[in-house]
């Protein structure tokens, strides 16, 4: 399998620690190009999407998905990332062209762009029944720290999350992107915890390891140094959107007939743009009229039941 754009999951043979890592470089490059994003916006949304890939990989059903929503009241506005266990991820930022000065360390100021006076919402949709929703107040707006806090508060699972997006020094293009998620399992002993803490204290940033040529599996093994490690599985990841004209038509068809016909009168049709992949869908006046008539039939059935 190619070094890029794949995710691996590992476990220590003593069953005390799991680690998963992903190289999402080409996926995040696609995101940046689709939305024409600034460097800091690419770093923020790229981290969120990479985190979503890691979280989505453990979902059991192919119909399940995880949605991460962040709004820290910073200039980027809301950020959303959606992933499933098939390696598909998509996302968007409310204000993708925001530019900010570098922070005091000369790095992209993701925390300032996202803001930290807000919340992280995590919605796990298992494909049947009511989705599970968790929410925490943001810790830093840096994304990885916020996801770590989410696991600690909502999942009661000791977790370390590291996410990184490296962009060109004098441009916006994404050079590298990836993430690492390490979790202690209930069987973890004090010795295992101490060994892991020592290793993590010397662990380099994700993009630094990637720049040295390390694969996702090698990053997992580096994070679990000192343990015997078993590779559980590996799978490809990519930018994937499930939008379609049928889905957009269903959304328009949920409006009241008067609102649908107002589009016909004022615009002679309608155009909708998917916020995730920027694909455009157009509807003629005739297509809108069909939707309005179908909606009227639905209204009629509801009135009869009442």
Secondary structure, DSSP 8 states (H G I E B T S, - for coil): --SSSEEEEEEETTSSEEEEEEE-HHHHHHHHHHHT--HHHHHHHHHHHHHHHHHHTT-SSTT-EEEEEEE-SSTT--EEEEEETTSEEEEEETTTT------TTSS--HHHHH-SSSEEEEEEE-SSSS-EEEEEE-SSSSSHHHHHHHIIIII---EEEEEEEEE-TTSS-EEEEEEEEEEE-TT--HHHHHHHHHHHHT---HHHHHHTT--HHHHHHHHTTTS-EEEEEEEE-EE-----HHHHHHHHHTS-HHHHHHHHHHHSEEEEE-TTT--EEEEEHHHHHHHHHHHHHHHHHHHHH-
